[in-house]
Amino acid sequence: MIKLATLLFIGGTEIVFILFIVVLVFGADKLPEIARGMGKGMRTLRDATNDIKHEVTKSAKESNILDSDTAKDIQQEIDKIKDEVEDFSGSIKRKM
């Protein structure tokens, strides 16, 4: 069985229909400007997120809050639990 790719529970035909409506509303000549503006907005948001993440990490290191050994131990425990859950859910999926 071939699964169709979906984006946010929207199928391919719905995406094509939405794009058709966007072209009708804004016109083909305005689409590059809209896409460029959305790209700049996404870039600004990503840069702001990275700056905030960098500042939080920097202040945590300065305050000795961030202990890399503890973080590694926690990540290992999370990975172990994730593997156990995947093994358990895999056996459930096979039975169904």
N, CA and C atoms as a LAMMPS dump frame, in Angstrom:
ITEM: TIMESTEP
0
ITEM: NUMBER OF ATOMS
288
ITEM: BOX BOUNDS ff ff ff
-5.0000000000000000e+02 5.0000000000000000e+02
-5.0000000000000000e+02 5.0000000000000000e+02
-5.0000000000000000e+02 5.0000000000000000e+02
ITEM: ATOMS id mol type element x y z
1 1 1 N 0.842 -1.182 0
2 1 2 C 0 0 0
3 1 3 C 0.882 1.237 0
4 2 1 N 0.652 2.132 -0.897
5 2 2 C 1.434 3.353 -1.014
6 2 3 C 0.739 4.458 -0.231
7 3 1 N 1.489 5.079 0.671
8 3 2 C 0.926 6.18 1.443
9 3 3 C 1.248 7.491 0.749
10 4 1 N 0.258 8.36 0.634
11 4 2 C 0.461 9.669 0.029
12 4 3 C 1.022 10.619 1.073
13 5 1 N 1.923 11.478 0.647
14 5 2 C 2.509 12.456 1.553
15 5 3 C 1.467 13.504 1.925
16 6 1 N 1.361 13.766 3.208
17 6 2 C 0.426 14.786 3.666
18 6 3 C 1.175 15.813 4.483
19 7 1 N 0.697 17.024 4.437
20 7 2 C 1.281 18.124 5.184
21 7 3 C 0.197 18.692 6.074
22 8 1 N 0.353 18.505 7.378
23 8 2 C -0.634 18.981 8.34
24 8 3 C -2.031 18.44 8.012
25 9 1 N -2.095 17.161 7.685
26 9 2 C -3.34 16.468 7.382
27 9 3 C -4.04 17.044 6.164
28 10 1 N -3.275 17.634 5.253
29 10 2 C -3.823 18.17 4.014
30 10 3 C -3.229 17.353 2.872
31 11 1 N -4.079 16.845 2.014
32 11 2 C -3.623 16.038 0.893
33 11 3 C -3.131 16.891 -0.266
34 12 1 N -2.653 16.228 -1.305
35 12 2 C -2.107 16.914 -2.466
36 12 3 C -3.126 17.744 -3.219
37 13 1 N -4.335 17.216 -3.362
38 13 2 C -5.354 17.968 -4.101
39 13 3 C -5.755 19.236 -3.35
40 14 1 N -5.798 19.152 -2.02
41 14 2 C -6.145 20.342 -1.236
42 14 3 C -5.068 21.411 -1.366
43 15 1 N -3.804 20.997 -1.385
44 15 2 C -2.705 21.957 -1.533
45 15 3 C -2.781 22.643 -2.888
46 16 1 N -3.044 21.865 -3.936
47 16 2 C -3.172 22.445 -5.283
48 16 3 C -4.338 23.422 -5.322
49 17 1 N -5.451 23.079 -4.702
50 17 2 C -6.612 23.965 -4.67
51 17 3 C -6.293 25.258 -3.93
52 18 1 N -5.603 25.16 -2.797
53 18 2 C -5.227 26.35 -2.032
54 18 3 C -4.289 27.237 -2.853
55 19 1 N -3.32 26.637 -3.538
56 19 2 C -2.414 27.421 -4.385
57 19 3 C -3.173 28.11 -5.515
58 20 1 N -4.154 27.428 -6.083
59 20 2 C -4.975 28.018 -7.138
60 20 3 C -5.732 29.239 -6.617
61 21 1 N -6.304 29.138 -5.43
62 21 2 C -7.033 30.262 -4.828
63 21 3 C -6.078 31.421 -4.544
64 22 1 N -4.872 31.107 -4.056
65 22 2 C -3.882 32.156 -3.769
66 22 3 C -3.511 32.89 -5.043
67 23 1 N -3.32 32.167 -6.14
68 23 2 C -2.987 32.807 -7.419
69 23 3 C -4.14 33.685 -7.877
70 24 1 N -5.374 33.227 -7.69
71 24 2 C -6.53 34.034 -8.088
72 24 3 C -6.642 35.306 -7.245
73 25 1 N -6.378 35.204 -5.957
74 25 2 C -6.548 36.356 -5.063
75 25 3 C -5.431 37.374 -5.252
76 26 1 N -4.182 36.911 -5.252
77 26 2 C -3.05 37.833 -5.277
78 26 3 C -2.504 38.086 -6.675
79 27 1 N -2.713 37.202 -7.591
80 27 2 C -2.163 37.361 -8.93
81 27 3 C -0.77 36.766 -9.013
82 28 1 N -0.427 36.312 -10.199
83 28 2 C 0.854 35.629 -10.39
84 28 3 C 2.04 36.57 -10.213
85 29 1 N 1.881 37.853 -10.507
86 29 2 C 3.013 38.777 -10.408
87 29 3 C 3.325 39.156 -8.959
88 30 1 N 2.387 39.003 -8.031
89 30 2 C 2.623 39.337 -6.621
90 30 3 C 3.189 38.157 -5.821
91 31 1 N 3.086 36.937 -6.336
92 31 2 C 3.528 35.759 -5.589
93 31 3 C 5.014 35.784 -5.223
94 32 1 N 5.921 36.182 -6.125
95 32 2 C 7.337 36.232 -5.719
96 32 3 C 7.597 37.205 -4.567
97 33 1 N 6.898 38.331 -4.565
98 33 2 C 7.062 39.297 -3.471
99 33 3 C 6.555 38.721 -2.16
100 34 1 N 5.419 38.039 -2.212
101 34 2 C 4.86 37.433 -1.005
102 34 3 C 5.797 36.348 -0.482
103 35 1 N 6.303 35.507 -1.38
104 35 2 C 7.217 34.438 -0.97
105 35 3 C 8.498 35.015 -0.387
106 36 1 N 9.019 36.068 -0.992
107 36 2 C 10.232 36.706 -0.492
108 36 3 C 10.002 37.27 0.911
109 37 1 N 8.87 37.906 1.116
110 37 2 C 8.539 38.455 2.429
111 37 3 C 8.391 37.375 3.484
112 38 1 N 7.749 36.275 3.105
113 38 2 C 7.602 35.161 4.045
114 38 3 C 8.96 34.546 4.37
115 39 1 N 9.832 34.454 3.375
116 39 2 C 11.17 33.92 3.603
117 39 3 C 11.975 34.787 4.555
118 40 1 N 11.894 36.104 4.356
119 40 2 C 12.597 37.028 5.253
120 40 3 C 12.045 36.931 6.672
121 41 1 N 10.737 36.807 6.801
122 41 2 C 10.124 36.671 8.116
123 41 3 C 10.553 35.388 8.82
124 42 1 N 10.603 34.298 8.079
125 42 2 C 11.049 33.03 8.659
126 42 3 C 12.509 33.096 9.058
127 43 1 N 13.317 33.755 8.231
128 43 2 C 14.741 33.91 8.544
129 43 3 C 14.925 34.737 9.818
130 44 1 N 14.184 35.817 9.95
131 44 2 C 14.257 36.658 11.14
132 44 3 C 13.842 35.878 12.379
133 45 1 N 12.782 35.096 12.266
134 45 2 C 12.32 34.287 13.384
135 45 3 C 13.363 33.249 13.784
136 46 1 N 13.981 32.589 12.797
137 46 2 C 15.006 31.587 13.09
138 46 3 C 16.222 32.233 13.74
139 47 1 N 16.637 33.396 13.247
140 47 2 C 17.78 34.095 13.85
141 47 3 C 17.49 34.504 15.284
142 48 1 N 16.273 35.004 15.533
143 48 2 C 15.898 35.403 16.89
144 48 3 C 15.885 34.196 17.82
145 49 1 N 15.387 33.066 17.338
146 49 2 C 15.363 31.85 18.14
147 49 3 C 16.775 31.388 18.464
148 50 1 N 17.653 31.427 17.478
149 50 2 C 19.048 31.03 17.72
150 50 3 C 19.729 31.975 18.704
151 51 1 N 19.45 33.274 18.61
152 51 2 C 20.03 34.238 19.553
153 51 3 C 19.567 33.965 20.975
154 52 1 N 18.283 33.703 21.139
155 52 2 C 17.758 33.409 22.468
156 52 3 C 18.371 32.131 23.019
157 53 1 N 18.466 31.107 22.188
158 53 2 C 19.057 29.842 22.619
159 53 3 C 20.509 30.042 23.029
160 54 1 N 21.241 30.837 22.245
161 54 2 C 22.649 31.104 22.548
162 54 3 C 22.789 31.849 23.874
163 55 1 N 21.939 32.838 24.106
164 55 2 C 22.002 33.614 25.343
165 55 3 C 21.662 32.762 26.566
166 56 1 N 20.666 31.901 26.44
167 56 2 C 20.296 31.031 27.557
168 56 3 C 21.431 30.072 27.873
169 57 1 N 22.008 29.485 26.845
170 57 2 C 23.129 28.564 27.054
171 57 3 C 24.317 29.284 27.666
172 58 1 N 24.609 30.487 27.18
173 58 2 C 25.731 31.267 27.702
174 58 3 C 25.53 31.612 29.177
175 59 1 N 24.342 32.071 29.527
176 59 2 C 24.094 32.427 30.924
177 59 3 C 24.081 31.19 31.819
178 60 1 N 23.623 30.056 31.307
179 60 2 C 23.639 28.825 32.092
180 60 3 C 25.068 28.364 32.343
181 61 1 N 25.939 28.5 31.348
182 61 2 C 27.347 28.126 31.534
183 61 3 C 28.027 29.056 32.52
184 62 1 N 27.71 30.341 32.456
185 62 2 C 28.319 31.305 33.38
186 62 3 C 27.873 31.066 34.818
187 63 1 N 26.64 30.606 34.982
188 63 2 C 26.1 30.368 36.325
189 63 3 C 26.37 28.948 36.816
190 64 1 N 27.1 28.167 36.025
191 64 2 C 27.398 26.765 36.327
192 64 3 C 26.131 25.943 36.515
193 65 1 N 25.073 26.339 35.854
194 65 2 C 23.827 25.576 35.893
195 65 3 C 23.91 24.405 34.926
196 66 1 N 24.566 24.639 33.829
197 66 2 C 24.647 23.631 32.783
198 66 3 C 25.827 22.713 33.052
199 67 1 N 25.527 21.485 33.379
200 67 2 C 26.565 20.476 33.617
201 67 3 C 26.473 19.477 32.479
202 68 1 N 27.495 19.408 31.666
203 68 2 C 27.429 18.579 30.468
204 68 3 C 27.331 17.095 30.808
205 69 1 N 27.972 16.66 31.898
206 69 2 C 27.887 15.25 32.279
207 69 3 C 26.457 14.885 32.68
208 70 1 N 25.818 15.748 33.422
209 70 2 C 24.442 15.496 33.825
210 70 3 C 23.526 15.486 32.606
211 71 1 N 23.74 16.411 31.699
212 71 2 C 22.924 16.467 30.489
213 71 3 C 23.107 15.203 29.658
214 72 1 N 24.331 14.703 29.562
215 72 2 C 24.586 13.47 28.809
216 72 3 C 23.907 12.279 29.468
217 73 1 N 23.959 12.221 30.816
218 73 2 C 23.305 11.127 31.529
219 73 3 C 21.8 11.154 31.31
220 74 1 N 21.227 12.339 31.374
221 74 2 C 19.789 12.476 31.147
222 74 3 C 19.429 12.07 29.73
223 75 1 N 20.231 12.477 28.759
224 75 2 C 19.963 12.125 27.369
225 75 3 C 20.055 10.621 27.16
226 76 1 N 21.016 9.955 27.818
227 76 2 C 21.133 8.499 27.711
228 76 3 C 19.907 7.809 28.289
229 77 1 N 19.424 8.296 29.425
230 77 2 C 18.222 7.717 30.026
231 77 3 C 17.012 7.909 29.12
232 78 1 N 16.904 9.083 28.514
233 78 2 C 15.797 9.351 27.597
234 78 3 C 15.871 8.418 26.401
235 79 1 N 17.069 8.213 25.86
236 79 2 C 17.238 7.308 24.724
237 79 3 C 16.86 5.879 25.088
238 80 1 N 17.237 5.427 26.304
239 80 2 C 16.873 4.08 26.745
240 80 3 C 15.361 3.917 26.82
241 81 1 N 14.693 4.908 27.408
242 81 2 C 13.241 4.838 27.537
243 81 3 C 12.579 4.881 26.169
244 82 1 N 13.122 5.712 25.281
245 82 2 C 12.57 5.801 23.931
246 82 3 C 12.691 4.458 23.21
247 83 1 N 13.835 3.788 23.36
248 83 2 C 14.025 2.473 22.737
249 83 3 C 13.055 1.446 23.307
250 84 1 N 12.846 1.472 24.635
251 84 2 C 11.909 0.538 25.257
252 84 3 C 10.495 0.772 24.756
253 85 1 N 10.104 2.029 24.639
254 85 2 C 8.757 2.344 24.145
255 85 3 C 8.611 1.903 22.696
256 86 1 N 9.633 2.121 21.877
257 86 2 C 9.569 1.703 20.478
258 86 3 C 9.481 0.186 20.37
259 87 1 N 10.234 -0.539 21.219
260 87 2 C 10.147 -2 21.21
261 87 3 C 8.748 -2.466 21.604
262 88 1 N 8.197 -1.839 22.631
263 88 2 C 6.857 -2.21 23.095
264 88 3 C 5.803 -1.863 22.063
265 89 1 N 5.886 -0.681 21.49
266 89 2 C 4.881 -0.293 20.484
267 89 3 C 5.046 -1.096 19.217
268 90 1 N 6.268 -1.52 18.907
269 90 2 C 6.478 -2.354 17.723
270 90 3 C 5.785 -3.689 17.861
271 91 1 N 5.84 -4.273 19.061
272 91 2 C 5.168 -5.555 19.264
273 91 3 C 3.658 -5.398 19.201
274 92 1 N 3.148 -4.264 19.645
275 92 2 C 1.709 -4.009 19.57
276 92 3 C 1.29 -3.833 18.119
277 93 1 N 2.092 -3.106 17.352
278 93 2 C 1.746 -2.882 15.943
279 93 3 C 1.737 -4.189 15.167
280 94 1 N 2.68 -5.081 15.489
281 94 2 C 2.747 -6.362 14.775
282 94 3 C 1.548 -7.232 15.08
283 95 1 N 0.993 -7.133 16.288
284 95 2 C -0.158 -7.958 16.665
285 95 3 C -1.431 -7.46 16.007
286 96 1 N -1.488 -6.193 15.672
287 96 2 C -2.701 -5.65 15.078
288 96 3 C -2.696 -5.993 13.656
